[in-house]
């Protein structure tokens, strides 16, 4: 099975949106837990004034959580933030008044509010959220730099404030560290490796390997181009180790653009030799790249400028592409098909496609995933593969079997009606020079 990307992924922006939602869903119940804990503490202290305002805070944050659970996450976050800022300002000016014995610390929670506001603004940008962030930061600076308090303040005793000062500081530090780690884990694109990838793209440290594709007689008819990173220290890096990072960092359109350009250059070079001029070259296309509004122009202009026959280039799409607007996909695929460019559905059966999708999509080829090929040793697996192949034939598609490793697998898939084959049985991915040597030997 050839692979441009080692994973099946959603569109990068959709994945980022889901991660932002997850962070907010974590933040709100944490706020309920913290406010509820202080509510119990103030009740045990029998401080009725604090109990009243902390009850209001608990109710407001709980309401925000309920709003978020019903699908209105940004609104729930806004309500919780406003309630928290109001409570912290009141608590800092009336009950947590700075003196020489114990410093004011309750305002540290404003940093958590600002961090939560940042995440919420990424989820649903609006000016009100920005204002909340600015108020939280400004109040934090004000309370940190001045002993400001109301003239009618009734601060807690120093003994109590000493305990709460340590507790507040510990809780805020834990929340701040936990929040930063969560954001880094969910949103951070593995920054060090992502920076190396950006540099590698600029320096063109990538290379295409080629895995042969053959017909039923074993004759070489084309190849799939597979991306490898030629790291200056680590040597060749397989795509499974860097493609997920590139997806999270939004680098797939750039990587895919390089693959397209290099593949077309390879086809242009092959055109000069009778032994290679009719080989079809397949490349994997990521969702981010395919859905780019300029993708069609990039493909067609690359082919035209190199005078390459469009029929010799095949684009492989994965089923994860179908989580987006199918009509948009179909229109773009039809436009490419009209130019003579072939389109294959890669890893069939491992993602989201259905018969209704397959009937709509203007495909030329269906690639049966290697996991199904491996399963033909069982009666159920063999039956499933035959059904997939028959379905492909009924739809008028060419069937390619991936991951062929033995002659027994080859013969079985041939009997199922597959016309094209790929796998270690016919050859591993090779450098361009090694692939050409192998081709000349075969022919």
Secondary structure, 3 states (H helix, E strand, C coil): CCCCCCCCCCCHHHHHHHHHHHHHHHHHHHHHHHHHHHHHHHHHHCCHHHHHHHHHHHHHHHHHHHHHHCCCHHHHHHHHHHHHHHHHHHHHHHCCCCCCCCCCCHHHHHHHHHHHHHHHHHHCCCHHHHHHHHHHHHHHHHHHHCCCCCCCCCCCCHHHHHHHHHHHHHHHHHHHHHHHHHHHHHHCCCHHHHHHHHHHHHHCCEEEEEEEEEECCCCEEEEEEEEEEEECCCEEECHHHCHHHHHHCCCHHHHHHHHHHHHHHHHHHHCCCCCCCCCEEEEECCHHHHCCCCHHHHHHHHHHHHCCCHHHEEEEEEHHHHHCCHHHHHHHHHHHHHCCCEEEEEEECCCCCCHHHHHHCCCCEEEECHHHHHHHHCHHHHHHHHHHHHHHHHCCCEEEECCCCCHHHHHHHHHCCCCEEECCCCCCCECHHHHHHHHHHHC
